[in-house]
Amino acid sequence: MKKYDVLIIGAGIAGLATARQLLRQQPGINLLVLEKEAEVALHQSSRNSGVIHSGIYYRPGSLRAQNCLEGYTMLLNFCQENALPFDICGKIIVATEQSERPQLENIYRRGIANGLEGLRKIGSDEITAIEPHVRAVEAVWVPQAGITNYGLVAKKYAEHIRQAGGEIRTGVHVEKIEVSGNEVVVGSSNWEGISRLVITCAGLYSDKIAKDSGVHPAVQILPFRGEFYQLKPEREHLVRNLIYPVPNPNFPFLGVHFTRMIGGGIEAGPNAVLAFRREGYSRWDVHFGELFETLRFPGFRRLARKHWQYGLDEMRRSFSKKYFVHALQRLIPDIRPDDVTPARSGVRAMACTPEGELLDDFLILEKPRIINVCNAPSPAATASLAIGQTVADRALQQLKTLVK
């Protein structure tokens, strides 16, 4: 069996960013990234809206806020240095009713607390100047927000890893992680290797792979599918850049919104419905074992009891185009059902506690020779290089103290 200094499980954007940062800090380190799919970054890393997040939503002082703000600058520099497409176009977060203004004020204050510059609360005249077809009583202008293609970003990370001497092996579905003395044995049906240190970045399966490594996180991953529509080309003039609603403070999702895509076109969405398998991109895609595992989890049942009304609305948007468009009309009244066509979907990994609370921060757990990234929700793509740096620092600290 080949031996490595560091073995990373998961070639999504977080795992690849960690590998890249490790190789930059410790040139020549013997490093391998394993990926179960045939290509890197096929799931959450590519199936997202491509938004470069500013950090306005996140609790000041949290890992999400800190890594987003640091990772934002690192990402922009990376895109510039590697000629990757991006556009800092700004976005507006709009209150369509007077009752939403206090929550909009809370978001604005969070942005100020997180150090964002140039934030402005704007009235109807400025809203119309920025997005002529939006109707709102008030909004927050967020100049730092932008768009990119995170699939391309992740593939560029992979290119850098290989150029630096790292190895990426696809088609390996890890089934065994065992600490044996001073080494960790990692195996699958078609491959086996040994490493001094293992890092897991398994996305939608992060809790399962953590348990396989002997770490038992006090959370379970719940998969929530987000479905998108796209505007027909002749109606794309209705949206210039990014338009978000004021999020419901009682529901842990941002609500359907409009996003200009870096490759062209306008997307509308996503909603948030329970996926019937962890990588279930269609409502008809069911894995009965994974679905039963979700339904029997006490945390999910408590979450469902708490949010059943909002969840029912999200399901209606999944099955009814008319109902989905009705939500979009709160932002742009001129939108009609004939203006949009079904587009792609993605699945979010949401870490839930047994008490039914969705974890709103990154979760990184470690023990000797094992580091698990157990929860990396949005803005993980924006913050990927900062998260990678955080994990790489922990890994290098462990390697200094571990016996060879």
C-alpha positions, 0 to 999 in steps of 0.5 A, a space after each residue: 500500500 502506498 503511504 502518504 503524509 495527508 489523505 483528503 477524502 472528498 474532491 469538492 471545493 472545500 477538499 480541493 482548497 484544503 489540498 491546495 493550501 497544504 501544498 502551498 504551505 508545505 511544498 513536497 508533502 506527499 498528498 492524495 485526494 480521493 473522490 468517489 465520483 468520476 470527476 471532481 466537484 460534481 455536487 454542491 460545488 457545481 450545483 449552486 447559483 454561483 453567487 460571491 457572498 459578501 458576508 452580510 447574513 452571518 452572525 458576527 464573530 462566527 466561523 461563517 462570517 470570519 471565513 467569508 470575509 477572509 475568503 472573499 478577498 482570497 477568491 477574488 485574487 485567485 480568479 484574477 490571477 487565473 483568468 477565471 470569470 467573475 463580476 462584482 455586480 452588487 445585489 439588493 435585498 428588498 423589503 416588499 412590505 412595511 412589516 419586513 423593514 425591521 428584519 431588513 434593518 437587522 440584516 443591515 446592522 449585521 453587515 455593518 458589524 461584519 465590516 462591510 463597506 458601502 452598504 446603503 439602505 435605499 428607497 424606492 427611487 434608488 431601487 428603481 434605478 438599480 433594478 427598474 422592475 422591482 417593487 419594494 418599500 425599502 432595500 439594502 444595496 450590497 456592493 460587494 456581492 458578485 457572481 462566478 462559476 464555482 465549478 471552474 474555480 474547483 477545477 482550477 484548484 485541482 489543476 494547481 494540486 497536480 502541478 504542485 505534485 499532489 495526486 487526485 484519484 477519482 472513482 474511489 468510494 471510501 468504505 474503511 478508515 482505521 487508525 492503526 498505530 501511527 498510521 490511518 488505513 483507508 480503503 475501498 473495494 478497488 483501492 487501499 492506502 496508508 496516511 499519517 493524517 486523514 482529512 474528510 470533506 465529504 459534503 452530503 455524506 460528511 456525518 457518515 464519513 466522520 462516523 466511519 473515522 471514529 468521530 461521532 458528530 452531534 448532528 446529522 446531515 439533512 438533504 434539502 433540494 433547491 429547484 431553479 427556473 430560468 427566465 426566457 431570453 426575451 424576458 431577461 431584461 426584467 433582471 439586471 443582477 442579483 435580487 434577494 428578498 428579506 429572509 424569513 427570520 423563522 425559516 433557515 433559508 434565504 427565499 427564492 431570488 433572481 441571479 444573473 449567471 456568469 455564463 449568461 442567463 437569469 435564474 430564479 430560485 431556489 426553493 427548499 424541499 426535503 430530498 428523498 436521497 442525499 444526492 437526489 436531484 429530482 423529486 422522483 429520486 428516492 433512496 428508501 434507506 436514506 429517506 428512512 434514516 432522515 425520517 426516523 432522526 428525532 432532529 428532523 421530526 422536531 424541525 418538521 413540527 416547527 416549520 411544517 407550514 413553511 415546508 408545505 409552502 416550499 413543497 407547493 412551489 416544487 409541484 406548482 409552477 404557478 405557486 413558484 412564480 407567485 413567490 417571484 412576483 413579490 419581487 418583480 410583479 411583471 413576471 408571468 408563468 410563461 416567462 420561466 422554464 424549469 432549469 437545474 436543481 441542487 441539494 444542500 447539506 444541512 447539519 441538524 441537531 437532535 433538538 431540531 436546530 439547523 447548525 448555522 456555522 461551520 463545524 470542524 472536528 478533530 482527533 489525533 490523525 483525523 480532521 473532519 469537516 462536518 458542516 460547511 454550509 453557504 458561503 463555503 464556496 466563497 470562503 473555500 480558500 479561507 476554510 482550506 487555510 483553516 483546515 490546513 493549519 490544523 493539519 500541519 499542526 498535527 503533523 508536527 506533533 505526530 510520531 512518524 
